[in-house]
Amino acid sequence: MASIPIVDMRARARPAGGRLAAVGSAMRRHRNWIQAAQWLVVFFYLSLLVIPAFMPLPAEDAHLYDNLRLFAQFLFWGIWWPFVMLGTMLFGRVWCGVFCPEGALTELASRHGLGRPIPRWIRWSGWPLTAFICTTVYGQLISVYEYPQAALLILGGSTLAAVAVGYFYGRGKRVWCRYLCPANGVFSLLAKIAPFHFRVDRQAWQRDTARAPAVDCAPLIDIRHMKSASACHACGRCSDYKGAVSLAARTPASEILATANHEVKTEEALTLCLGVIGIATAAFQWSASARFIQMKTALADWLIARDAFFLLEDNAPWWLLTHYPAAHDVFTWLDGICILLFILGGGAALGAAVLGAVRLAAWLAGRPQLSWQRLALALVPIGGAGIFIGLSLLTVGHLKAERVSLTWLPAAHATLALGGAGFSAYLGWKTIVVKASARQLLAFAVLLLPIALLAAIWSA
């Protein structure tokens, strides 16, 4: 197995930091172990993605433990995605740097590819939000959580795209991960509240004037000026560099509270409000929503009254709309339209309401040092809690099918939602209120409205 170039750290003093710094140093020294773990994940990922897609539908009495198709479905959507999101909130983007199969494959392809310069269209800052919305909505239309063929199409398509981008561009870097990965925007936001990060000591860096080979940073980060954990893949390659980089602990609120206006991009705030909070919430809620049923019923009655039955047909291919007659699961064209209306319309309405409240609160605060983009970051905890709860609903569905008792679940969801809301309220208070003036208190009260709304949605 070819090893990744490692910066020679000899004659470099290790930064103080105790056991955490030692863990970061071990990650750098044992890159071969991390590579082995990545390729092991690649093997299981491809096996569980491809093989179940060619298996027949499971029998009615099949279980997770005796049917590979059900097991793969549970592993991908019941375990993998929920706990990758939770892990990012706890440990930063260690999934990206240590385990992600797409990251390993795109980096390998880039090391043996054409090495072309990265074109401007790839660097477009709107990709995180656009890619997230497109994959989320398309996944709901083809029931990606229920059927391995749909999972192979979306996840497999994403993997092939990652390899292609790596082959054409990058020169050994993870261009796909930095700019195009559909989960990149979500990971970037959630990593901001992680209690662990790779800290850069600028003074120590400046004191070490000796020339040293550049760090092989796969996600293309300017490490010397790195302040945020958002883009860092926590792979450990830069640990100990110039005695200035080390794995360290921090308070979960520290990064967001220390962020300045110019350090927050508008696209980042939009990804949070419109994508993570708006579209994602609607995507998780539509299948159990009484309003969705009412909308679909009203539209169906309207069509029938006019003898217009073409939208009630269920002849769409499975890769466009869910179509599995053997499982008695078929979407009509009307179903597809209603799903799009609910997720895009409802999600955009929720996101716009949240965004409007944030902008109003920032304006009421009357502080030039507080932009609405910066204030929006206060919603990262409640947004992350919603993503985790929404994904864990898939876990719940699988466990209920196995007749596992989950009487404690509503209380757990309420606790998570209220915990995220409380954390967001704390960030909002610390960000807005400086002198406790009437205007700042009013701004904080306005910010509490979307926080309370989201807590109510996920506590129900």
C-alpha positions as a LaTeX table, in Angstrom:
\begin{tabular}{lrrr}
\hline
Residue & $x$ (\AA) & $y$ (\AA) & $z$ (\AA) \\
\hline
Met1 & 0.00 & 0.00 & 0.00 \\
Ala2 & 1.51 & 3.31 & $-1.02$ \\
Ser3 & 2.06 & 5.62 & 1.92 \\
Ile4 & 1.09 & 9.26 & 1.96 \\
Pro5 & 4.07 & 11.64 & 2.21 \\
Ile6 & 4.69 & 12.59 & 5.81 \\
Val7 & 6.32 & 15.79 & 6.91 \\
Asp8 & 9.58 & 15.17 & 8.76 \\
Met9 & 8.91 & 16.35 & 12.28 \\
Arg10 & 12.35 & 15.59 & 13.72 \\
Ala11 & 13.96 & 18.55 & 15.42 \\
Arg12 & 10.51 & 20.06 & 15.87 \\
Ala13 & 9.38 & 20.55 & 19.43 \\
Arg14 & 6.03 & 19.04 & 20.28 \\
Pro15 & 3.45 & 21.47 & 21.56 \\
Ala16 & 2.33 & 21.10 & 25.13 \\
Gly17 & $-1.15$ & 19.69 & 25.47 \\
Gly18 & $-1.02$ & 16.42 & 27.32 \\
Arg19 & $-2.85$ & 13.34 & 26.19 \\
Leu20 & $-4.92$ & 14.98 & 23.47 \\
Ala21 & $-1.84$ & 16.39 & 21.78 \\
Ala22 & $-0.27$ & 12.94 & 22.05 \\
Val23 & $-3.30$ & 11.44 & 20.27 \\
Gly24 & $-2.86$ & 13.92 & 17.43 \\
Ser25 & 0.84 & 13.06 & 17.22 \\
Ala26 & 0.00 & 9.36 & 17.09 \\
Met27 & $-2.41$ & 10.00 & 14.21 \\
Arg28 & 0.42 & 11.62 & 12.29 \\
Arg29 & 2.96 & 8.88 & 13.06 \\
His30 & 0.60 & 6.02 & 12.28 \\
Arg31 & $-0.84$ & 7.19 & 8.98 \\
Asn32 & $-0.58$ & 3.61 & 7.71 \\
Trp33 & $-3.10$ & 2.50 & 10.35 \\
Ile34 & $-5.51$ & 5.22 & 9.27 \\
Gln35 & $-5.06$ & 4.23 & 5.65 \\
Ala36 & $-5.78$ & 0.60 & 6.53 \\
Ala37 & $-8.95$ & 1.66 & 8.38 \\
Gln38 & $-10.07$ & 3.74 & 5.41 \\
Trp39 & $-9.65$ & 0.90 & 2.94 \\
Leu40 & $-11.42$ & $-1.50$ & 5.28 \\
Val41 & $-14.35$ & 0.93 & 5.36 \\
Val42 & $-14.20$ & 1.19 & 1.55 \\
Phe43 & $-14.49$ & $-2.60$ & 1.25 \\
Phe44 & $-17.50$ & $-2.87$ & 3.57 \\
Tyr45 & $-19.10$ & 0.24 & 2.09 \\
Leu46 & $-18.96$ & $-1.06$ & $-1.47$ \\
Ser47 & $-20.05$ & $-4.55$ & $-0.42$ \\
Leu48 & $-23.08$ & $-3.32$ & 1.50 \\
Leu49 & $-23.93$ & $-0.81$ & $-1.22$ \\
Val50 & $-23.71$ & $-3.09$ & $-4.26$ \\
Ile51 & $-24.65$ & $-6.63$ & $-3.18$ \\
Pro52 & $-28.06$ & $-5.87$ & $-1.56$ \\
Ala53 & $-29.17$ & $-3.95$ & $-4.67$ \\
Phe54 & $-29.24$ & $-7.24$ & $-6.61$ \\
Met55 & $-30.99$ & $-9.27$ & $-3.92$ \\
Pro56 & $-34.74$ & $-10.01$ & $-3.95$ \\
Leu57 & $-37.15$ & $-8.30$ & $-1.61$ \\
Pro58 & $-36.90$ & $-9.74$ & 1.92 \\
Ala59 & $-39.58$ & $-12.12$ & 3.12 \\
Glu60 & $-42.17$ & $-10.83$ & 5.56 \\
Asp61 & $-40.56$ & $-12.76$ & 8.42 \\
Ala62 & $-36.98$ & $-11.61$ & 7.60 \\
His63 & $-34.92$ & $-9.87$ & 10.26 \\
Leu64 & $-31.92$ & $-7.58$ & 10.38 \\
Tyr65 & $-29.71$ & $-10.40$ & 11.58 \\
Asp66 & $-30.59$ & $-12.92$ & 8.88 \\
Asn67 & $-31.11$ & $-10.78$ & 5.77 \\
Leu68 & $-28.23$ & $-8.84$ & 4.19 \\
Arg69 & $-30.58$ & $-6.42$ & 2.46 \\
Leu70 & $-32.26$ & $-5.38$ & 5.71 \\
Phe71 & $-28.93$ & $-5.36$ & 7.54 \\
Ala72 & $-27.32$ & $-3.05$ & 4.97 \\
Gln73 & $-30.33$ & $-0.75$ & 5.04 \\
Phe74 & $-30.16$ & $-0.53$ & 8.85 \\
Leu75 & $-26.40$ & $-0.02$ & 8.84 \\
Phe76 & $-26.46$ & 2.78 & 6.26 \\
Trp77 & $-29.46$ & 4.76 & 7.46 \\
Gly78 & $-30.03$ & 3.55 & 11.01 \\
Ile79 & $-26.45$ & 3.63 & 12.26 \\
Trp80 & $-24.05$ & 5.23 & 9.81 \\
Trp81 & $-25.63$ & 8.59 & 8.98 \\
Pro82 & $-27.12$ & 9.46 & 12.41 \\
Phe83 & $-23.88$ & 8.73 & 14.24 \\
Val84 & $-21.66$ & 10.36 & 11.62 \\
Met85 & $-23.62$ & 13.55 & 12.30 \\
Leu86 & $-23.39$ & 13.06 & 16.06 \\
Gly87 & $-19.69$ & 12.23 & 15.79 \\
Thr88 & $-19.06$ & 15.43 & 13.85 \\
Met89 & $-20.70$ & 17.47 & 16.60 \\
Leu90 & $-18.52$ & 15.72 & 19.19 \\
Phe91 & $-15.17$ & 15.18 & 17.47 \\
Gly92 & $-15.16$ & 17.40 & 14.40 \\
Arg93 & $-14.77$ & 16.00 & 10.90 \\
Val94 & $-12.84$ & 12.92 & 11.96 \\
Trp95 & $-15.20$ & 10.83 & 9.82 \\
Cys96 & $-14.00$ & 12.72 & 6.76 \\
Gly97 & $-10.32$ & 12.42 & 7.57 \\
Val98 & $-10.13$ & 8.91 & 9.00 \\
Phe99 & $-13.03$ & 6.80 & 7.73 \\
Cys100 & $-14.91$ & 8.28 & 4.75 \\
Pro101 & $-14.75$ & 5.92 & 1.74 \\
Glu102 & $-15.42$ & 8.68 & $-0.78$ \\
Gly103 & $-12.59$ & 10.73 & 0.66 \\
Ala104 & $-10.15$ & 7.82 & 0.39 \\
Leu105 & $-11.21$ & 6.99 & $-3.18$ \\
Thr106 & $-11.15$ & 10.55 & $-4.49$ \\
Glu107 & $-7.71$ & 11.14 & $-2.97$ \\
Leu108 & $-6.35$ & 7.94 & $-4.48$ \\
Ala109 & $-7.76$ & 8.90 & $-7.90$ \\
Ser110 & $-6.27$ & 12.37 & $-7.63$ \\
Arg111 & $-2.81$ & 10.95 & $-6.92$ \\
His112 & $-2.90$ & 8.93 & $-10.14$ \\
Gly113 & $-5.06$ & 11.22 & $-12.27$ \\
Leu114 & $-4.55$ & 14.02 & $-14.73$ \\
Gly115 & $-3.83$ & 16.68 & $-12.13$ \\
Arg116 & $-5.59$ & 19.49 & $-13.95$ \\
Pro117 & $-6.10$ & 22.86 & $-12.24$ \\
Ile118 & $-9.33$ & 23.22 & $-10.32$ \\
Pro119 & $-11.81$ & 25.11 & $-12.56$ \\
Arg120 & $-13.77$ & 28.08 & $-11.33$ \\
Trp121 & $-17.14$ & 26.30 & $-11.52$ \\
Ile122 & $-16.01$ & 23.75 & $-8.93$ \\
Arg123 & $-15.04$ & 26.53 & $-6.54$ \\
Trp124 & $-18.55$ & 28.05 & $-6.65$ \\
Ser125 & $-19.56$ & 28.73 & $-3.05$ \\
Gly126 & $-23.17$ & 27.70 & $-3.64$ \\
Trp127 & $-22.44$ & 23.99 & $-4.11$ \\
Pro128 & $-22.85$ & 22.94 & $-0.44$ \\
Leu129 & $-26.46$ & 24.18 & $-0.32$ \\
Thr130 & $-27.35$ & 23.14 & $-3.88$ \\
Ala131 & $-25.92$ & 19.63 & $-3.59$ \\
Phe132 & $-27.54$ & 19.09 & $-0.19$ \\
Ile133 & $-30.99$ & 20.13 & $-1.40$ \\
Cys134 & $-30.79$ & 18.11 & $-4.62$ \\
Thr135 & $-29.68$ & 14.87 & $-2.96$ \\
Thr136 & $-32.15$ & 15.28 & $-0.09$ \\
Val137 & $-35.17$ & 15.85 & $-2.34$ \\
Tyr138 & $-34.20$ & 13.22 & $-4.90$ \\
Gly139 & $-33.61$ & 10.70 & $-2.13$ \\
Gln140 & $-37.14$ & 11.21 & $-0.86$ \\
Leu141 & $-38.65$ & 10.80 & $-4.32$ \\
Ile142 & $-37.03$ & 7.40 & $-4.85$ \\
Ser143 & $-37.21$ & 6.26 & $-1.18$ \\
Val144 & $-33.47$ & 6.01 & $-0.69$ \\
Tyr145 & $-33.87$ & 4.96 & 2.95 \\
Glu146 & $-36.01$ & 1.93 & 2.09 \\
Tyr147 & $-34.53$ & 0.40 & $-1.06$ \\
Pro148 & $-30.91$ & $-0.57$ & $-1.84$ \\
Gln149 & $-31.34$ & 0.17 & $-5.56$ \\
Ala150 & $-32.06$ & 3.79 & $-4.67$ \\
Ala151 & $-29.14$ & 3.85 & $-2.24$ \\
Leu152 & $-26.84$ & 2.46 & $-4.93$ \\
Leu153 & $-28.01$ & 5.14 & $-7.35$ \\
Ile154 & $-27.48$ & 8.07 & $-4.98$ \\
Leu155 & $-24.51$ & 6.93 & $-2.89$ \\
Gly156 & $-22.90$ & 5.03 & $-5.74$ \\
Gly157 & $-23.41$ & 7.97 & $-8.07$ \\
Ser158 & $-21.84$ & 10.29 & $-5.51$ \\
Thr159 & $-18.87$ & 7.93 & $-5.15$ \\
Leu160 & $-18.33$ & 7.72 & $-8.91$ \\
Ala161 & $-18.50$ & 11.50 & $-9.15$ \\
Ala162 & $-15.95$ & 11.80 & $-6.35$ \\
Val163 & $-13.57$ & 9.43 & $-8.16$ \\
Ala164 & $-14.05$ & 11.28 & $-11.47$ \\
Val165 & $-13.36$ & 14.67 & $-9.89$ \\
Gly166 & $-10.30$ & 13.23 & $-8.18$ \\
Tyr167 & $-9.03$ & 11.76 & $-11.44$ \\
Phe168 & $-9.35$ & 14.97 & $-13.42$ \\
Tyr169 & $-8.40$ & 17.51 & $-10.75$ \\
Gly170 & $-6.61$ & 17.89 & $-7.47$ \\
Arg171 & $-3.04$ & 16.64 & $-7.75$ \\
Gly172 & $-3.31$ & 14.47 & $-4.67$ \\
Lys173 & $-5.94$ & 16.59 & $-2.89$ \\
Arg174 & $-9.58$ & 16.04 & $-1.97$ \\
Val175 & $-11.21$ & 18.51 & $-4.32$ \\
Trp176 & $-14.55$ & 16.68 & $-4.16$ \\
Cys177 & $-14.62$ & 16.83 & $-0.37$ \\
Arg178 & $-13.67$ & 20.50 & $-0.20$ \\
Tyr179 & $-16.14$ & 21.83 & $-2.76$ \\
Leu180 & $-18.72$ & 19.33 & $-4.05$ \\
Cys181 & $-19.61$ & 16.71 & $-1.41$ \\
Pro182 & $-23.38$ & 16.99 & $-0.64$ \\
Ala183 & $-22.68$ & 16.64 & 3.09 \\
Asn184 & $-19.82$ & 19.14 & 3.16 \\
Gly185 & $-21.97$ & 22.10 & 4.15 \\
Val186 & $-23.61$ & 20.18 & 7.00 \\
Phe187 & $-20.31$ & 18.82 & 8.31 \\
Ser188 & $-18.73$ & 22.28 & 8.14 \\
Leu189 & $-21.47$ & 23.72 & 10.33 \\
Leu190 & $-21.65$ & 20.91 & 12.88 \\
Ala191 & $-17.88$ & 20.83 & 13.36 \\
Lys192 & $-18.03$ & 24.37 & 14.75 \\
Ile193 & $-19.44$ & 23.09 & 18.05 \\
Ala194 & $-17.12$ & 20.09 & 18.43 \\
Pro195 & $-15.25$ & 20.11 & 21.77 \\
Phe196 & $-12.07$ & 18.82 & 20.06 \\
His197 & $-10.12$ & 20.42 & 17.23 \\
Phe198 & $-6.64$ & 20.86 & 15.83 \\
Arg199 & $-5.46$ & 24.16 & 17.26 \\
Val200 & $-2.90$ & 26.35 & 15.52 \\
Asp201 & $-0.58$ & 28.46 & 17.67 \\
Arg202 & 0.28 & 31.39 & 15.41 \\
Gln203 & 3.02 & 32.68 & 17.72 \\
Ala204 & 4.78 & 29.32 & 17.83 \\
Trp205 & 4.52 & 29.11 & 14.05 \\
Gln206 & 6.14 & 32.53 & 13.66 \\
Arg207 & 8.91 & 31.68 & 16.14 \\
Asp208 & 9.93 & 28.61 & 14.12 \\
Thr209 & 11.66 & 30.25 & 11.17 \\
Ala210 & 13.33 & 27.08 & 9.87 \\
Arg211 & 12.18 & 25.93 & 6.46 \\
Ala212 & 10.07 & 22.78 & 6.46 \\
Pro213 & 8.24 & 20.81 & 3.77 \\
Ala214 & 4.61 & 21.83 & 3.40 \\
Val215 & 2.00 & 19.65 & 5.06 \\
Asp216 & 0.14 & 17.30 & 2.73 \\
Cys217 & $-3.28$ & 18.77 & 3.61 \\
Ala218 & $-5.85$ & 16.87 & 1.57 \\
Pro219 & $-8.76$ & 19.38 & 1.97 \\
Leu220 & $-6.56$ & 22.27 & 0.78 \\
Ile221 & $-6.47$ & 24.30 & 4.01 \\
Asp222 & $-4.10$ & 27.17 & 4.71 \\
Ile223 & $-3.11$ & 25.64 & 8.04 \\
Arg224 & $-1.11$ & 28.63 & 9.26 \\
His225 & $-4.24$ & 30.79 & 9.28 \\
Met226 & $-6.73$ & 28.09 & 10.29 \\
Lys227 & $-9.09$ & 29.25 & 13.04 \\
Ser228 & $-12.17$ & 27.12 & 12.37 \\
Ala229 & $-12.76$ & 23.38 & 12.51 \\
Ser230 & $-15.22$ & 23.67 & 9.62 \\
Ala231 & $-12.90$ & 22.64 & 6.79 \\
Cys232 & $-10.42$ & 20.57 & 8.82 \\
His233 & $-10.78$ & 16.82 & 8.28 \\
Ala234 & $-9.08$ & 16.03 & 11.60 \\
Cys235 & $-6.77$ & 13.52 & 9.91 \\
Gly236 & $-3.75$ & 14.43 & 12.07 \\
Arg237 & $-1.29$ & 14.92 & 9.20 \\
Cys238 & $-0.38$ & 18.42 & 10.39 \\
Ser239 & $-0.06$ & 17.56 & 14.09 \\
Asp240 & 3.19 & 18.94 & 15.63 \\
Tyr241 & 4.05 & 20.91 & 12.48 \\
Lys242 & 6.50 & 23.65 & 13.52 \\
Gly243 & 5.53 & 22.89 & 17.12 \\
Ala244 & 2.38 & 24.91 & 16.45 \\
Val245 & $-0.40$ & 22.45 & 15.60 \\
Ser246 & $-1.93$ & 20.13 & 18.18 \\
Leu247 & $-5.13$ & 18.30 & 19.00 \\
Ala248 & $-6.78$ & 20.22 & 21.83 \\
Ala249 & $-10.00$ & 20.59 & 23.77 \\
Arg250 & $-12.19$ & 23.67 & 23.74 \\
Thr251 & $-15.64$ & 24.67 & 24.92 \\
Pro252 & $-18.33$ & 23.82 & 22.33 \\
Ala253 & $-19.35$ & 27.48 & 22.20 \\
Ser254 & $-15.88$ & 28.93 & 21.75 \\
Glu255 & $-15.58$ & 28.94 & 17.95 \\
Ile256 & $-18.97$ & 30.46 & 17.23 \\
Leu257 & $-18.58$ & 33.12 & 19.92 \\
Ala258 & $-15.10$ & 34.04 & 18.64 \\
Thr259 & $-16.18$ & 34.29 & 15.00 \\
Ala260 & $-16.06$ & 37.74 & 13.40 \\
Asn261 & $-18.49$ & 39.07 & 10.79 \\
His262 & $-16.05$ & 38.74 & 7.90 \\
Glu263 & $-15.35$ & 35.10 & 8.77 \\
Val264 & $-18.93$ & 33.97 & 8.03 \\
Lys265 & $-19.99$ & 33.60 & 4.41 \\
Thr266 & $-23.57$ & 34.29 & 3.40 \\
Glu267 & $-23.72$ & 30.86 & 1.72 \\
Glu268 & $-22.85$ & 29.25 & 5.05 \\
Ala269 & $-25.71$ & 30.96 & 6.85 \\
Leu270 & $-28.11$ & 30.08 & 4.02 \\
Thr271 & $-27.05$ & 26.43 & 4.13 \\
Leu272 & $-27.91$ & 26.38 & 7.82 \\
Cys273 & $-31.26$ & 28.20 & 7.64 \\
Leu274 & $-32.61$ & 26.96 & 4.30 \\
Gly275 & $-30.89$ & 23.57 & 4.05 \\
Val276 & $-30.17$ & 22.05 & 7.45 \\
Ile277 & $-33.18$ & 23.62 & 9.15 \\
Gly278 & $-35.70$ & 24.18 & 6.35 \\
Ile279 & $-35.38$ & 21.50 & 3.68 \\
Ala280 & $-34.08$ & 18.76 & 5.97 \\
Thr281 & $-36.90$ & 19.25 & 8.49 \\
Ala282 & $-39.54$ & 19.05 & 5.75 \\
Ala283 & $-37.86$ & 15.96 & 4.26 \\
Phe284 & $-38.00$ & 14.15 & 7.59 \\
Gln285 & $-41.57$ & 15.23 & 8.34 \\
Trp286 & $-43.55$ & 14.78 & 5.11 \\
Ser287 & $-44.33$ & 11.06 & 5.34 \\
Ala288 & $-45.98$ & 11.42 & 8.74 \\
Ser289 & $-47.58$ & 14.80 & 8.13 \\
Ala290 & $-51.37$ & 15.16 & 8.21 \\
Arg291 & $-51.00$ & 18.33 & 6.13 \\
Phe292 & $-49.29$ & 16.34 & 3.39 \\
Ile293 & $-52.21$ & 13.89 & 3.30 \\
Gln294 & $-54.70$ & 16.75 & 3.21 \\
Met295 & $-52.88$ & 18.45 & 0.35 \\
Lys296 & $-52.62$ & 15.26 & $-1.69$ \\
Thr297 & $-56.27$ & 14.37 & $-1.08$ \\
Ala298 & $-57.47$ & 17.82 & $-2.09$ \\
Leu299 & $-55.42$ & 17.75 & $-5.30$ \\
Ala300 & $-56.61$ & 14.22 & $-6.13$ \\
Asp301 & $-60.26$ & 15.21 & $-5.62$ \\
Trp302 & $-59.73$ & 18.27 & $-7.83$ \\
Leu303 & $-58.22$ & 16.11 & $-10.60$ \\
Ile304 & $-60.94$ & 13.45 & $-10.37$ \\
Ala305 & $-63.69$ & 16.08 & $-10.53$ \\
Arg306 & $-62.25$ & 17.18 & $-13.87$ \\
Asp307 & $-61.67$ & 13.67 & $-15.22$ \\
Ala308 & $-57.92$ & 14.34 & $-15.27$ \\
Phe309 & $-56.41$ & 11.02 & $-14.27$ \\
Phe310 & $-52.98$ & 11.25 & $-15.86$ \\
Leu311 & $-51.30$ & 12.45 & $-12.62$ \\
Leu312 & $-52.86$ & 9.55 & $-10.73$ \\
Glu313 & $-51.01$ & 6.99 & $-12.83$ \\
Asp314 & $-48.11$ & 5.09 & $-11.29$ \\
Asn315 & $-46.02$ & 4.31 & $-14.35$ \\
Ala316 & $-42.88$ & 6.28 & $-13.45$ \\
Pro317 & $-39.60$ & 4.31 & $-13.44$ \\
Trp318 & $-38.08$ & 3.50 & $-10.03$ \\
Trp319 & $-35.14$ & 5.84 & $-10.59$ \\
Leu320 & $-37.52$ & 8.78 & $-10.96$ \\
Leu321 & $-40.24$ & 7.92 & $-8.45$ \\
Thr322 & $-40.57$ & 5.00 & $-6.03$ \\
His323 & $-41.89$ & 2.02 & $-8.01$ \\
Tyr324 & $-41.80$ & $-1.38$ & $-6.31$ \\
Pro325 & $-45.11$ & $-3.16$ & $-7.05$ \\
Ala326 & $-43.93$ & $-6.38$ & $-5.41$ \\
Ala327 & $-43.58$ & $-4.48$ & $-2.14$ \\
His328 & $-46.91$ & $-2.65$ & $-2.70$ \\
Asp329 & $-44.98$ & 0.61 & $-2.68$ \\
Val330 & $-45.60$ & 2.73 & $-5.76$ \\
Phe331 & $-45.70$ & 6.52 & $-6.12$ \\
Thr332 & $-48.03$ & 8.20 & $-8.55$ \\
Trp333 & $-47.05$ & 11.33 & $-10.40$ \\
Leu334 & $-49.27$ & 13.21 & $-7.97$ \\
Asp335 & $-47.31$ & 11.74 & $-5.05$ \\
Gly336 & $-44.10$ & 13.04 & $-6.58$ \\
Ile337 & $-45.54$ & 16.51 & $-7.13$ \\
Cys338 & $-46.87$ & 16.65 & $-3.58$ \\
Ile339 & $-43.53$ & 15.54 & $-2.13$ \\
Leu340 & $-41.77$ & 18.26 & $-4.09$ \\
Leu341 & $-44.31$ & 20.87 & $-2.99$ \\
Phe342 & $-44.08$ & 19.86 & 0.65 \\
Ile343 & $-40.29$ & 19.60 & 0.88 \\
Leu344 & $-39.34$ & 22.52 & $-1.35$ \\
Gly345 & $-42.31$ & 24.73 & $-0.53$ \\
Gly346 & $-42.65$ & 23.86 & 3.14 \\
Gly347 & $-38.92$ & 23.69 & 3.68 \\
Ala348 & $-38.35$ & 27.02 & 1.98 \\
Ala349 & $-41.15$ & 28.60 & 4.03 \\
Leu350 & $-39.71$ & 27.29 & 7.30 \\
Gly351 & $-36.18$ & 28.30 & 6.31 \\
Ala352 & $-37.34$ & 31.75 & 5.21 \\
Ala353 & $-39.19$ & 32.26 & 8.49 \\
Val354 & $-36.08$ & 31.31 & 10.46 \\
Leu355 & $-33.92$ & 33.48 & 8.25 \\
Gly356 & $-36.29$ & 36.41 & 8.61 \\
Ala357 & $-36.25$ & 36.12 & 12.41 \\
Val358 & $-32.45$ & 36.00 & 12.44 \\
Arg359 & $-32.15$ & 39.08 & 10.22 \\
Leu360 & $-34.70$ & 40.96 & 12.28 \\
Ala361 & $-32.92$ & 40.06 & 15.52 \\
Ala362 & $-29.56$ & 41.17 & 14.10 \\
Trp363 & $-31.10$ & 44.48 & 12.99 \\
Leu364 & $-32.78$ & 45.07 & 16.35 \\
Ala365 & $-29.52$ & 44.40 & 18.19 \\
Gly366 & $-28.11$ & 47.50 & 16.52 \\
Arg367 & $-24.48$ & 46.38 & 16.67 \\
Pro368 & $-22.22$ & 46.76 & 13.63 \\
Gln369 & $-20.10$ & 43.92 & 15.02 \\
Leu370 & $-23.06$ & 41.54 & 14.66 \\
Ser371 & $-24.14$ & 40.61 & 11.15 \\
Trp372 & $-27.12$ & 38.39 & 10.52 \\
Gln373 & $-24.77$ & 35.81 & 9.03 \\
Arg374 & $-22.82$ & 35.63 & 12.26 \\
Leu375 & $-25.97$ & 35.53 & 14.39 \\
Ala376 & $-27.32$ & 32.65 & 12.29 \\
Leu377 & $-24.51$ & 30.44 & 13.61 \\
Ala378 & $-26.25$ & 30.46 & 16.99 \\
Leu379 & $-28.77$ & 28.04 & 15.43 \\
Val380 & $-26.16$ & 25.37 & 14.68 \\
Pro381 & $-26.93$ & 23.33 & 17.88 \\
Ile382 & $-30.70$ & 23.16 & 17.31 \\
Gly383 & $-30.10$ & 22.49 & 13.62 \\
Gly384 & $-27.72$ & 19.66 & 14.46 \\
Ala385 & $-30.13$ & 18.23 & 17.01 \\
Gly386 & $-32.89$ & 18.23 & 14.39 \\
Ile387 & $-30.69$ & 16.44 & 11.84 \\
Phe388 & $-29.77$ & 13.76 & 14.37 \\
Ile389 & $-33.35$ & 13.26 & 15.58 \\
Gly390 & $-34.65$ & 13.12 & 12.01 \\
Leu391 & $-32.10$ & 10.51 & 11.00 \\
Ser392 & $-32.66$ & 8.54 & 14.19 \\
Leu393 & $-36.31$ & 8.15 & 13.16 \\
Leu394 & $-34.99$ & 5.73 & 10.54 \\
Thr395 & $-33.23$ & 3.80 & 13.30 \\
Val396 & $-36.49$ & 3.71 & 15.20 \\
Gly397 & $-38.38$ & 2.33 & 12.22 \\
His398 & $-35.95$ & $-0.56$ & 11.87 \\
Leu399 & $-35.98$ & $-1.36$ & 15.59 \\
Lys400 & $-39.76$ & $-1.24$ & 15.79 \\
Ala401 & $-39.92$ & $-3.78$ & 12.97 \\
Glu402 & $-37.79$ & $-6.02$ & 15.21 \\
Arg403 & $-40.26$ & $-5.41$ & 18.07 \\
Val404 & $-37.72$ & $-3.59$ & 20.21 \\
Ser405 & $-39.36$ & $-1.60$ & 23.01 \\
Leu406 & $-38.84$ & 2.13 & 22.54 \\
Thr407 & $-41.10$ & 3.64 & 25.19 \\
Trp408 & $-38.26$ & 5.92 & 26.28 \\
Leu409 & $-37.85$ & 7.44 & 22.83 \\
Pro410 & $-40.22$ & 10.47 & 23.06 \\
Ala411 & $-38.47$ & 11.62 & 26.23 \\
Ala412 & $-35.06$ & 11.15 & 24.58 \\
His413 & $-36.10$ & 13.18 & 21.53 \\
Ala414 & $-37.51$ & 15.93 & 23.74 \\
Thr415 & $-34.30$ & 16.00 & 25.77 \\
Leu416 & $-32.15$ & 16.28 & 22.65 \\
Ala417 & $-34.37$ & 18.98 & 21.15 \\
Leu418 & $-34.47$ & 21.02 & 24.34 \\
Gly419 & $-30.73$ & 20.57 & 24.82 \\
Gly420 & $-30.05$ & 21.87 & 21.32 \\
Ala421 & $-32.50$ & 24.72 & 21.86 \\
Gly422 & $-30.89$ & 25.65 & 25.16 \\
Phe423 & $-27.42$ & 25.66 & 23.60 \\
Ser424 & $-28.65$ & 27.83 & 20.71 \\
Ala425 & $-30.34$ & 30.20 & 23.15 \\
Tyr426 & $-27.08$ & 30.50 & 25.11 \\
Leu427 & $-25.13$ & 31.28 & 21.93 \\
Gly428 & $-27.77$ & 33.82 & 20.92 \\
Trp429 & $-27.64$ & 35.51 & 24.31 \\
Lys430 & $-23.84$ & 35.72 & 24.36 \\
Thr431 & $-23.80$ & 36.99 & 20.77 \\
Ile432 & $-26.53$ & 39.61 & 21.05 \\
Val433 & $-26.59$ & 40.89 & 24.60 \\
Val434 & $-23.67$ & 43.10 & 25.61 \\
Lys435 & $-25.28$ & 45.88 & 27.66 \\
Ala436 & $-28.69$ & 44.25 & 28.28 \\
Ser437 & $-30.42$ & 47.24 & 26.69 \\
Ala438 & $-34.11$ & 47.05 & 25.82 \\
Arg439 & $-33.24$ & 46.83 & 22.15 \\
Gln440 & $-30.83$ & 43.92 & 22.65 \\
Leu441 & $-33.28$ & 42.08 & 24.89 \\
Leu442 & $-35.96$ & 42.47 & 22.22 \\
Ala443 & $-33.53$ & 41.13 & 19.61 \\
Phe444 & $-32.86$ & 38.10 & 21.80 \\
Ala445 & $-36.59$ & 37.53 & 22.25 \\
Val446 & $-37.04$ & 37.54 & 18.47 \\
Leu447 & $-34.25$ & 34.98 & 18.06 \\
Leu448 & $-35.94$ & 32.73 & 20.62 \\
Leu449 & $-39.00$ & 32.40 & 18.34 \\
Pro450 & $-37.40$ & 30.14 & 15.68 \\
Ile451 & $-35.48$ & 28.27 & 18.38 \\
Ala452 & $-38.72$ & 27.51 & 20.24 \\
Leu453 & $-40.46$ & 26.54 & 16.98 \\
Leu454 & $-37.76$ & 24.03 & 16.08 \\
Ala455 & $-37.68$ & 22.63 & 19.60 \\
Ala456 & $-41.46$ & 22.11 & 19.40 \\
Ile457 & $-41.21$ & 20.39 & 16.00 \\
Trp458 & $-38.58$ & 17.90 & 17.17 \\
Ser459 & $-40.07$ & 17.36 & 20.64 \\
Ala460 & $-43.45$ & 16.30 & 19.25 \\
\hline
\end{tabular}
